[in-house]
Amino acid sequence: MKVFKIGGNVVDCPEALESFCREFAAIEGPKVLVHGGGVVANQIQKALGQEPVKIAGRRVTDGETLKVVTMVYAGWCNKNITALLQREGCNAIGLSGCDANAICASRRAPLLIDGQEIDFGAVGDVDAASVNTDLFESLCSAGLTPVVCAINHDGKGNLLNTNADTIASSIAVALKAELVYCFEKNGVLMDRDDEDSVIRRMDPALFGELQKKGIIADGMIPKVQNAFKALREGASSVVIRNSANLAKDGGTRFVL
């Protein structure tokens, strides 16, 4: 079993997304695709007069923001990707967490960040226990490929927004699968402007050093944290690579 995750920059680029879907569809065996859509969500928010708010790389989700991200993630992004995969012969099925109770999240309690208590709003936290493994295994056994967005529910009638990297990590752990994070860079970079500066092997000590120096920052921090968390909890392997090089053995591989 393999779990792939693509980010909003890929989702928002038609050429990159179509290329990714062709390569993804050609991969044999059971697989799950998790996608973001933050770039599109930011665009829609701004068009509606809302200003996206992120703290420590994670979106603050108030009531109006939740409506937008649900429309974008569970609507346009999810169905666009599913349609592209169907065109490539991959029998994809689009899901949010509330569909067939695929993933049930718990609302995040306020967090203390840099000495300040932050309430992220309608944001859901998930882990491997949140994942309906029977559902995913049944879908894959039936020849279907789940395409999962970042919208979940709490089982009490409330929708919640969850970091898509965390969803991918949780699914990979629950299914004891390989986890491949795909985005527009070649991996975790020593110099974000130099695609040849890929850090081939990342361990926790190196991550700590690079974070202190500001080399790993912003949205890359939760991505790396989720990679290590997935390894610690049972994912068979974790790598971050360019979505354009899906079939190649490149990128940043994580070790404990």
Backbone as CSV, one residue per row, in Angstrom:
resi,resn,N_x,N_y,N_z,CA_x,CA_y,CA_z,C_x,C_y,C_z
1,MET,0.839,-1.190,0.000,0.000,0.000,0.000,0.882,1.250,0.000
2,LYS,0.487,2.231,-0.821,1.210,3.494,-0.876,0.239,4.651,-0.693
3,VAL,0.674,5.651,0.053,-0.117,6.868,0.260,0.669,8.041,-0.295
4,PHE,0.059,8.783,-1.212,0.682,9.953,-1.816,-0.074,11.195,-1.387
5,LYS,0.668,12.292,-1.219,0.038,13.572,-0.897,0.571,14.652,-1.820
6,ILE,-0.348,15.417,-2.439,0.057,16.555,-3.262,-0.462,17.842,-2.642
7,GLY,0.317,18.912,-2.811,-0.003,20.193,-2.203,-0.762,21.127,-3.120
8,GLY,-1.125,22.279,-2.550,-1.946,23.240,-3.258,-1.305,23.837,-4.484
9,ASN,0.022,23.992,-4.483,0.688,24.567,-5.648,0.596,23.653,-6.863
10,VAL,0.599,22.342,-6.628,0.428,21.389,-7.716,-1.033,21.371,-8.155
11,VAL,-1.935,21.350,-7.198,-3.368,21.319,-7.498,-3.777,22.535,-8.317
12,ASP,-3.136,23.670,-8.051,-3.506,24.926,-8.712,-2.884,25.096,-10.087
13,CYS,-1.978,24.204,-10.484,-1.309,24.314,-11.786,-1.833,23.210,-12.708
14,PRO,-2.658,23.540,-13.691,-3.271,22.500,-14.535,-2.255,21.561,-15.181
15,GLU,-1.155,22.111,-15.696,-0.161,21.269,-16.364,0.493,20.304,-15.383
16,ALA,0.892,20.825,-14.214,1.531,19.977,-13.207,0.575,18.913,-12.692
17,LEU,-0.668,19.293,-12.478,-1.647,18.344,-11.950,-1.948,17.242,-12.963
18,GLU,-2.103,17.608,-14.225,-2.377,16.600,-15.249,-1.206,15.634,-15.402
19,SER,0.013,16.157,-15.354,1.189,15.303,-15.435,1.253,14.350,-14.242
20,PHE,0.989,14.890,-13.051,0.995,14.060,-11.846,-0.041,12.942,-11.959
21,CYS,-1.254,13.289,-12.388,-2.321,12.286,-12.466,-1.970,11.173,-13.451
22,ARG,-1.293,11.513,-14.544,-0.870,10.476,-15.491,0.104,9.509,-14.834
23,GLU,1.112,10.062,-14.124,2.110,9.203,-13.475,1.487,8.418,-12.327
24,PHE,0.623,9.068,-11.560,-0.016,8.397,-10.425,-0.879,7.231,-10.903
25,ALA,-1.642,7.461,-11.966,-2.520,6.414,-12.482,-1.728,5.194,-12.945
26,ALA,-0.487,5.400,-13.392,0.336,4.308,-13.916,0.971,3.468,-12.813
27,ILE,0.951,3.947,-11.572,1.547,3.198,-10.469,0.660,2.012,-10.128
28,GLU,1.243,0.834,-10.104,0.481,-0.376,-9.852,0.279,-0.614,-8.360
29,GLY,-0.741,-1.398,-8.045,-0.996,-1.767,-6.663,-1.946,-0.813,-5.969
30,PRO,-2.369,-1.172,-4.755,-3.292,-0.315,-3.989,-2.623,0.988,-3.581
31,LYS,-3.369,2.071,-3.644,-2.808,3.386,-3.350,-3.919,4.341,-2.927
32,VAL,-3.515,5.362,-2.196,-4.424,6.413,-1.729,-3.788,7.750,-2.072
33,LEU,-4.595,8.683,-2.524,-4.104,10.037,-2.802,-4.773,11.022,-1.859
34,VAL,-3.958,11.808,-1.164,-4.452,12.881,-0.294,-4.023,14.200,-0.909
35,HIS,-4.921,15.168,-0.975,-4.572,16.441,-1.604,-4.930,17.629,-0.721
36,GLY,-4.160,18.699,-0.923,-4.476,19.974,-0.315,-5.258,20.824,-1.305
37,GLY,-5.080,22.122,-1.194,-5.787,23.065,-2.062,-5.718,24.462,-1.509
38,GLY,-4.710,24.675,-0.637,-4.613,25.951,0.063,-4.418,27.146,-0.843
39,VAL,-3.726,26.967,-1.963,-3.498,28.084,-2.881,-4.821,28.560,-3.460
40,VAL,-5.652,27.612,-3.911,-6.961,27.969,-4.454,-7.836,28.581,-3.368
41,ALA,-7.792,28.011,-2.172,-8.593,28.538,-1.065,-8.202,29.980,-0.748
42,ASN,-6.901,30.276,-0.761,-6.449,31.648,-0.524,-7.014,32.601,-1.568
43,GLN,-6.985,32.161,-2.827,-7.490,32.995,-3.915,-8.975,33.282,-3.752
44,ILE,-9.744,32.269,-3.405,-11.190,32.441,-3.240,-11.485,33.322,-2.027
45,GLN,-10.756,33.110,-0.931,-10.952,33.939,0.244,-10.740,35.415,-0.068
46,LYS,-9.648,35.701,-0.752,-9.343,37.088,-1.083,-10.384,37.685,-2.017
47,ALA,-10.877,36.870,-2.960,-11.915,37.346,-3.873,-13.204,37.678,-3.128
48,LEU,-13.433,37.006,-2.002,-14.618,37.244,-1.181,-14.386,38.299,-0.106
49,GLY,-13.201,38.901,-0.116,-12.893,39.936,0.856,-12.398,39.413,2.186
50,GLN,-12.028,38.139,2.241,-11.472,37.549,3.456,-9.950,37.531,3.364
51,GLU,-9.299,37.672,4.478,-7.843,37.607,4.509,-7.412,36.301,5.176
52,PRO,-6.770,35.397,4.423,-6.316,34.142,5.024,-5.360,34.403,6.183
53,VAL,-5.533,33.633,7.261,-4.680,33.775,8.441,-4.001,32.442,8.709
54,LYS,-2.668,32.466,8.767,-1.906,31.267,9.108,-0.960,31.579,10.263
55,ILE,-0.831,30.637,11.154,0.086,30.752,12.283,0.906,29.468,12.342
56,ALA,2.231,29.610,12.351,3.136,28.452,12.358,2.827,27.515,11.201
57,GLY,2.472,28.097,10.038,2.243,27.314,8.839,0.886,26.649,8.755
58,ARG,-0.005,26.915,9.724,-1.308,26.254,9.749,-2.422,27.300,9.699
59,ARG,-3.478,26.974,8.949,-4.566,27.913,8.709,-5.486,28.040,9.919
60,VAL,-5.792,29.273,10.300,-6.822,29.545,11.291,-8.163,29.499,10.565
61,THR,-9.112,28.707,11.072,-10.356,28.442,10.358,-11.561,28.907,11.160
62,ASP,-12.030,30.139,10.869,-13.277,30.603,11.473,-14.445,30.097,10.632
63,GLY,-15.668,30.509,10.981,-16.848,29.983,10.312,-16.873,30.249,8.821
64,GLU,-16.543,31.479,8.403,-16.569,31.810,6.982,-15.441,31.122,6.223
65,THR,-14.291,31.011,6.869,-13.176,30.302,6.239,-13.522,28.838,6.035
66,LEU,-14.215,28.236,6.999,-14.603,26.830,6.881,-15.492,26.602,5.661
67,LYS,-16.398,27.531,5.392,-17.261,27.402,4.213,-16.424,27.409,2.933
68,VAL,-15.456,28.306,2.877,-14.631,28.420,1.676,-13.781,27.168,1.475
69,VAL,-13.088,26.732,2.528,-12.195,25.576,2.350,-12.978,24.302,2.060
70,THR,-14.192,24.192,2.594,-15.017,23.030,2.280,-15.412,23.040,0.807
71,MET,-15.829,24.201,0.311,-16.182,24.303,-1.113,-14.985,24.000,-2.006
72,VAL,-13.821,24.500,-1.613,-12.628,24.332,-2.444,-12.065,22.919,-2.340
73,TYR,-11.820,22.455,-1.120,-11.166,21.152,-0.945,-12.078,19.986,-1.336
74,ALA,-13.278,19.942,-0.713,-14.189,18.810,-0.934,-14.957,18.945,-2.238
75,GLY,-14.998,20.153,-2.790,-15.708,20.399,-4.027,-14.795,20.399,-5.229
76,TRP,-14.382,21.590,-5.649,-13.637,21.737,-6.902,-12.373,20.875,-6.951
77,CYS,-11.500,21.004,-5.957,-10.218,20.290,-6.016,-10.420,18.780,-6.054
78,ASN,-11.250,18.273,-5.168,-11.430,16.830,-5.069,-12.037,16.254,-6.337
79,LYS,-13.058,16.903,-6.859,-13.734,16.348,-8.036,-12.921,16.568,-9.312
80,ASN,-12.154,17.644,-9.373,-11.281,17.857,-10.527,-10.214,16.763,-10.602
81,ILE,-9.588,16.468,-9.472,-8.568,15.413,-9.434,-9.175,14.057,-9.757
82,THR,-10.337,13.782,-9.184,-10.999,12.499,-9.438,-11.317,12.335,-10.917
83,ALA,-11.786,13.405,-11.547,-12.113,13.342,-12.977,-10.866,13.121,-13.826
84,LEU,-9.768,13.789,-13.469,-8.521,13.609,-14.216,-8.016,12.175,-14.098
85,LEU,-8.129,11.597,-12.917,-7.679,10.219,-12.731,-8.569,9.244,-13.504
86,GLN,-9.858,9.509,-13.526,-10.752,8.654,-14.308,-10.365,8.684,-15.788
87,ARG,-9.988,9.848,-16.283,-9.555,9.965,-17.673,-8.338,9.093,-17.958
88,GLU,-7.477,8.949,-16.934,-6.251,8.166,-17.106,-6.455,6.687,-16.805
89,GLY,-7.693,6.279,-16.588,-7.967,4.865,-16.351,-7.831,4.432,-14.912
90,CYS,-7.712,5.386,-13.994,-7.625,5.081,-12.565,-9.019,5.274,-11.960
91,ASN,-9.594,4.222,-11.427,-10.968,4.273,-10.923,-10.999,4.929,-9.546
92,ALA,-10.923,6.252,-9.550,-10.815,7.040,-8.326,-12.185,7.314,-7.713
93,ILE,-12.199,7.446,-6.387,-13.410,7.826,-5.675,-13.061,8.938,-4.695
94,GLY,-13.711,10.091,-4.832,-13.399,11.238,-3.995,-14.074,11.146,-2.635
95,LEU,-13.327,11.483,-1.590,-13.835,11.389,-0.220,-13.444,12.609,0.606
96,SER,-14.342,13.005,1.498,-13.964,13.834,2.641,-14.082,12.935,3.867
97,GLY,-13.686,13.428,5.017,-13.708,12.592,6.209,-15.088,12.112,6.605
98,CYS,-16.112,12.922,6.320,-17.467,12.540,6.722,-18.087,11.513,5.784
99,ASP,-17.533,11.335,4.583,-18.067,10.345,3.646,-17.724,8.938,4.122
100,ALA,-18.774,8.155,4.410,-18.602,6.785,4.927,-17.769,6.774,6.208
101,ASN,-17.748,7.922,6.920,-16.967,8.051,8.157,-15.514,7.660,7.923
102,ALA,-14.955,8.156,6.800,-13.581,7.799,6.427,-12.580,8.217,7.493
103,ILE,-12.746,9.437,8.009,-11.860,9.959,9.054,-12.689,10.801,10.012
104,CYS,-12.610,10.510,11.284,-13.332,11.274,12.305,-12.316,12.026,13.163
105,ALA,-12.398,13.351,13.136,-11.410,14.187,13.809,-11.944,14.725,15.129
106,SER,-11.040,15.231,15.940,-11.422,15.944,17.162,-10.987,17.396,17.030
107,ARG,-11.834,18.313,17.495,-11.512,19.726,17.366,-10.290,20.064,18.213
108,ARG,-9.383,20.800,17.606,-8.131,21.139,18.275,-8.359,22.117,19.420
109,ALA,-7.792,21.805,20.567,-7.821,22.732,21.693,-6.840,23.877,21.423
110,PRO,-7.042,25.044,22.043,-6.091,26.147,21.866,-4.664,25.701,22.188
111,LEU,-3.702,26.183,21.396,-2.302,25.828,21.576,-1.506,27.033,22.039
112,LEU,-0.467,26.788,22.830,0.429,27.840,23.268,1.583,27.925,22.282
113,ILE,1.658,29.022,21.518,2.695,29.234,20.515,3.401,30.548,20.792
114,ASP,4.713,30.461,21.049,5.520,31.648,21.359,4.915,32.455,22.497
115,GLY,4.427,31.725,23.498,3.888,32.377,24.679,2.475,32.901,24.542
116,GLN,1.830,32.667,23.394,0.484,33.165,23.153,-0.463,32.003,22.891
117,GLU,-1.622,32.026,23.525,-2.611,30.974,23.315,-3.363,31.237,22.018
118,ILE,-3.328,30.248,21.102,-3.928,30.403,19.784,-5.080,29.415,19.625
119,ASP,-6.259,29.941,19.297,-7.412,29.100,18.963,-7.504,29.041,17.437
120,PHE,-7.272,27.868,16.851,-7.278,27.717,15.412,-8.686,27.601,14.831
121,GLY,-9.705,27.609,15.674,-11.075,27.559,15.175,-11.505,26.156,14.831
122,ALA,-12.229,26.028,13.706,-12.791,24.740,13.292,-11.722,23.889,12.614
123,VAL,-10.721,23.517,13.388,-9.603,22.714,12.896,-9.622,21.373,13.617
124,GLY,-9.490,20.304,12.851,-9.544,18.977,13.430,-8.179,18.321,13.513
125,ASP,-7.918,17.675,14.625,-6.706,16.878,14.782,-7.038,15.415,14.527
126,VAL,-6.151,14.726,13.820,-6.359,13.308,13.524,-5.090,12.527,13.816
127,ASP,-5.261,11.225,13.990,-4.135,10.309,14.100,-4.562,8.993,13.469
128,ALA,-3.753,7.980,13.582,-4.063,6.709,12.926,-5.385,6.124,13.415
129,ALA,-5.709,6.345,14.704,-6.952,5.818,15.254,-8.179,6.510,14.668
130,SER,-7.989,7.677,14.058,-9.093,8.415,13.442,-9.511,7.825,12.108
131,VAL,-8.654,6.980,11.524,-8.834,6.499,10.154,-9.648,5.209,10.129
132,ASN,-10.647,5.179,9.275,-11.468,3.988,9.078,-10.725,3.034,8.146
133,THR,-9.848,2.231,8.718,-8.991,1.366,7.898,-9.796,0.341,7.108
134,ASP,-10.887,-0.160,7.696,-11.718,-1.136,6.983,-12.253,-0.543,5.686
135,LEU,-12.651,0.730,5.739,-13.176,1.391,4.546,-12.107,1.485,3.461
136,PHE,-10.924,1.989,3.835,-9.862,2.157,2.842,-9.432,0.823,2.253
137,GLU,-9.313,-0.193,3.097,-8.912,-1.509,2.604,-9.983,-2.108,1.697
138,SER,-11.256,-1.885,2.041,-12.349,-2.409,1.223,-12.388,-1.725,-0.140
139,LEU,-12.203,-0.410,-0.149,-12.216,0.331,-1.415,-11.070,-0.127,-2.318
140,CYS,-9.879,-0.245,-1.729,-8.726,-0.672,-2.526,-8.893,-2.102,-3.024
141,SER,-9.458,-2.970,-2.192,-9.685,-4.361,-2.604,-10.689,-4.448,-3.750
142,ALA,-11.585,-3.448,-3.814,-12.593,-3.412,-4.876,-12.061,-2.748,-6.145
143,GLY,-10.773,-2.381,-6.140,-10.176,-1.762,-7.308,-10.376,-0.263,-7.393
144,LEU,-10.810,0.360,-6.305,-11.011,1.803,-6.262,-9.816,2.486,-5.619
145,THR,-9.545,3.716,-6.054,-8.453,4.505,-5.491,-9.034,5.697,-4.746
146,PRO,-8.965,5.711,-3.411,-9.506,6.836,-2.647,-8.712,8.117,-2.899
147,VAL,-9.431,9.207,-3.126,-8.846,10.535,-3.267,-9.410,11.375,-2.123
148,VAL,-8.571,11.701,-1.162,-9.031,12.249,0.119,-8.667,13.717,0.246
149,CYS,-9.654,14.547,0.594,-9.404,15.975,0.816,-9.201,16.247,2.302
150,ALA,-8.994,17.505,2.642,-8.604,17.887,4.002,-9.782,18.270,4.891
151,ILE,-10.995,17.939,4.485,-12.179,18.239,5.287,-12.618,16.983,6.031
152,ASN,-12.775,17.107,7.343,-13.188,15.998,8.188,-14.433,16.365,8.978
153,HIS,-14.825,15.489,9.899,-15.955,15.785,10.781,-15.649,15.219,12.161
154,ASP,-16.460,15.637,13.139,-16.211,15.200,14.520,-17.202,14.155,15.001
155,GLY,-18.087,13.687,14.097,-19.096,12.709,14.499,-20.287,13.322,15.192
156,LYS,-20.273,14.643,15.372,-21.357,15.351,16.059,-22.041,16.358,15.133
157,GLY,-21.823,16.182,13.838,-22.465,17.064,12.876,-21.661,18.278,12.490
158,ASN,-20.411,18.341,12.930,-19.577,19.504,12.642,-18.451,19.157,11.679
159,LEU,-18.262,19.991,10.648,-17.132,19.845,9.745,-15.896,20.493,10.346
160,LEU,-14.732,19.925,10.040,-13.465,20.440,10.551,-12.426,20.438,9.436
161,ASN,-11.563,21.427,9.444,-10.463,21.537,8.489,-9.214,20.943,9.114
162,THR,-8.519,20.094,8.374,-7.321,19.440,8.911,-6.163,19.609,7.939
163,ASN,-4.976,19.771,8.462,-3.780,19.832,7.633,-3.674,18.557,6.801
164,ALA,-3.570,18.709,5.476,-3.570,17.539,4.588,-2.350,16.655,4.793
165,ASP,-1.217,17.252,5.183,-0.036,16.438,5.470,-0.303,15.506,6.642
166,THR,-1.032,16.006,7.645,-1.361,15.194,8.813,-2.302,14.064,8.430
167,ILE,-3.248,14.358,7.549,-4.158,13.308,7.082,-3.374,12.206,6.375
168,ALA,-2.485,12.592,5.476,-1.687,11.606,4.748,-0.854,10.766,5.701
169,SER,-0.236,11.415,6.676,0.569,10.709,7.663,-0.282,9.714,8.444
170,SER,-1.461,10.139,8.875,-2.332,9.275,9.679,-2.807,8.067,8.880
171,ILE,-3.158,8.279,7.609,-3.596,7.160,6.767,-2.445,6.174,6.549
172,ALA,-1.253,6.709,6.291,-0.098,5.840,6.055,0.210,4.991,7.287
173,VAL,0.127,5.589,8.458,0.383,4.841,9.690,-0.688,3.772,9.890
174,ALA,-1.947,4.169,9.701,-3.054,3.232,9.919,-2.962,2.031,8.983
175,LEU,-2.502,2.276,7.759,-2.421,1.205,6.761,-1.031,0.583,6.665
176,LYS,-0.095,1.084,7.515,1.299,0.626,7.488,1.867,0.714,6.069
177,ALA,1.655,1.860,5.461,1.969,2.060,4.051,3.208,2.920,3.854
178,GLU,3.705,2.920,2.616,4.725,3.881,2.214,4.058,5.252,2.084
179,LEU,4.756,6.304,2.515,4.209,7.659,2.448,5.104,8.517,1.569
180,VAL,4.502,9.116,0.540,5.241,9.967,-0.386,4.579,11.338,-0.437
181,TYR,5.286,12.349,0.102,4.820,13.731,0.002,5.332,14.307,-1.313
182,CYS,4.410,14.804,-2.143,4.789,15.354,-3.447,4.416,16.829,-3.513
183,PHE,5.388,17.669,-3.874,5.077,19.078,-4.097,5.974,19.609,-5.190
184,GLU,6.065,20.934,-5.331,6.716,21.515,-6.508,8.226,21.609,-6.399
185,LYS,8.797,21.236,-5.254,10.253,21.246,-5.072,10.806,19.833,-5.169
186,ASN,12.128,19.721,-5.332,12.756,18.404,-5.494,12.912,17.638,-4.195
187,GLY,12.606,18.291,-3.088,12.730,17.690,-1.768,12.888,18.803,-0.753
188,VAL,13.369,18.456,0.436,13.718,19.494,1.402,15.053,20.083,0.965
189,LEU,15.094,21.395,0.779,16.262,22.048,0.199,17.101,22.766,1.250
190,MET,18.417,22.694,1.097,19.319,23.472,1.941,19.211,24.950,1.580
191,ASP,19.012,25.210,0.292,18.797,26.563,-0.222,17.505,26.535,-1.022
192,ARG,16.458,27.191,-0.531,15.142,27.093,-1.158,15.113,27.600,-2.597
193,ASP,16.140,28.327,-2.995,16.213,28.835,-4.369,17.075,27.962,-5.273
194,ASP,17.616,26.884,-4.729,18.496,25.998,-5.497,17.930,24.582,-5.478
195,GLU,17.333,24.164,-6.601,16.699,22.852,-6.671,17.702,21.700,-6.583
196,ASP,18.991,22.014,-6.750,20.011,20.970,-6.656,20.535,20.780,-5.232
197,SER,20.009,21.576,-4.292,20.506,21.509,-2.911,19.655,20.592,-2.039
198,VAL,19.151,19.514,-2.632,18.279,18.585,-1.912,19.034,17.892,-0.778
199,ILE,18.432,17.855,0.387,18.963,17.094,1.515,18.451,15.664,1.353
200,ARG,19.335,14.754,0.993,18.917,13.404,0.626,18.445,12.575,1.812
201,ARG,19.015,12.849,2.983,18.692,12.049,4.167,18.433,12.994,5.336
202,MET,17.261,12.888,5.931,16.897,13.784,7.026,16.653,12.979,8.297
203,ASP,17.385,13.326,9.369,17.142,12.711,10.663,16.718,13.801,11.645
204,PRO,16.197,13.452,12.815,15.680,14.456,13.740,16.710,15.493,14.178
205,ALA,17.961,15.077,14.374,18.984,16.024,14.815,19.243,17.087,13.751
206,LEU,19.333,16.655,12.498,19.558,17.601,11.412,18.375,18.541,11.260
207,PHE,17.180,18.018,11.409,15.985,18.857,11.329,16.027,19.958,12.383
208,GLY,16.402,19.594,13.616,16.484,20.587,14.687,17.470,21.699,14.361
209,GLU,18.623,21.325,13.823,19.633,22.320,13.462,19.141,23.255,12.365
210,LEU,18.532,22.692,11.328,18.095,23.488,10.189,16.901,24.372,10.539
211,GLN,16.078,23.912,11.469,14.954,24.741,11.905,15.452,25.953,12.694
212,LYS,16.446,25.737,13.553,17.013,26.848,14.324,17.636,27.897,13.414
213,LYS,18.233,27.450,12.325,18.883,28.369,11.385,17.900,29.026,10.422
214,GLY,16.626,28.597,10.457,15.622,29.157,9.571,15.658,28.583,8.169
215,ILE,16.464,27.544,7.962,16.529,26.912,6.641,15.252,26.115,6.370
216,ILE,14.767,25.437,7.398,13.450,24.808,7.328,12.497,25.687,8.117
217,ALA,11.491,26.241,7.435,10.606,27.217,8.070,9.204,27.145,7.469
218,ASP,8.307,27.910,8.060,6.944,28.084,7.559,6.243,26.728,7.358
219,GLY,5.595,26.541,6.196,4.806,25.336,5.973,5.612,24.062,5.873
220,MET,6.940,24.175,5.683,7.772,22.974,5.627,7.918,22.340,7.008
221,ILE,7.784,23.129,8.060,7.954,22.600,9.421,6.933,21.505,9.724
222,PRO,5.607,21.764,9.588,4.667,20.674,9.869,4.812,19.497,8.927
223,LYS,5.272,19.742,7.686,5.478,18.639,6.740,6.563,17.696,7.258
224,VAL,7.683,18.265,7.718,8.777,17.453,8.241,8.370,16.782,9.553
225,GLN,7.664,17.519,10.401,7.203,16.940,11.664,6.297,15.741,11.420
226,ASN,5.410,15.868,10.447,4.516,14.755,10.126,5.276,13.568,9.545
227,ALA,6.336,13.851,8.795,7.141,12.765,8.234,7.764,11.931,9.348
228,PHE,8.367,12.601,10.314,8.975,11.870,11.430,7.918,11.160,12.276
229,LYS,6.802,11.822,12.492,5.722,11.223,13.278,5.222,9.944,12.604
230,ALA,5.081,9.991,11.279,4.621,8.807,10.553,5.594,7.641,10.712
231,LEU,6.883,7.923,10.628,7.885,6.867,10.795,7.842,6.277,12.197
232,ARG,7.766,7.151,13.194,7.750,6.680,14.585,6.539,5.799,14.858
233,GLU,5.424,6.101,14.208,4.179,5.423,14.555,3.853,4.232,13.664
234,GLY,4.645,4.001,12.593,4.416,2.768,11.867,4.363,2.811,10.358
235,ALA,4.498,3.995,9.730,4.586,4.022,8.267,5.851,3.282,7.845
236,SER,5.786,2.552,6.742,6.927,1.728,6.356,8.094,2.561,5.842
237,SER,7.831,3.713,5.235,8.881,4.626,4.789,8.242,5.975,4.482
238,VAL,9.072,7.030,4.481,8.581,8.370,4.172,9.603,9.093,3.310
239,VAL,9.125,9.722,2.233,9.995,10.504,1.362,9.235,11.740,0.890
240,ILE,9.954,12.840,0.687,9.399,14.053,0.087,10.094,14.246,-1.253
241,ARG,9.308,14.346,-2.343,9.916,14.527,-3.652,9.036,15.395,-4.540
242,ASN,9.592,15.759,-5.687,8.885,16.580,-6.655,7.747,15.779,-7.292
243,SER,6.586,16.410,-7.399,5.442,15.729,-8.005,5.697,15.384,-9.460
244,ALA,6.663,16.082,-10.084,6.986,15.801,-11.490,7.914,14.603,-11.638
245,ASN,8.430,14.088,-10.510,9.349,12.941,-10.549,8.796,11.787,-9.723
246,LEU,7.527,11.533,-9.909,6.831,10.576,-9.053,7.437,9.184,-9.124
247,ALA,7.837,8.774,-10.306,8.323,7.407,-10.495,9.821,7.258,-10.221
248,LYS,10.509,8.369,-9.933,11.949,8.315,-9.725,12.292,8.222,-8.239
249,ASP,13.427,7.608,-7.948,13.853,7.420,-6.560,14.710,8.602,-6.125
250,GLY,14.069,9.759,-5.975,14.785,10.962,-5.567,14.107,11.589,-4.366
251,GLY,14.517,12.814,-4.052,13.912,13.545,-2.955,14.623,13.353,-1.642
252,THR,13.942,13.703,-0.568,14.468,13.605,0.788,13.836,12.420,1.495
253,ARG,14.669,11.478,1.935,14.170,10.301,2.659,14.427,10.498,4.146
254,PHE,13.431,10.112,4.946,13.488,10.343,6.394,13.887,9.080,7.147
255,VAL,14.748,9.264,8.138,15.208,8.166,8.986,15.170,8.623,10.439
256,LEU,15.024,7.672,11.342,14.993,7.989,12.770,16.330,7.685,13.427
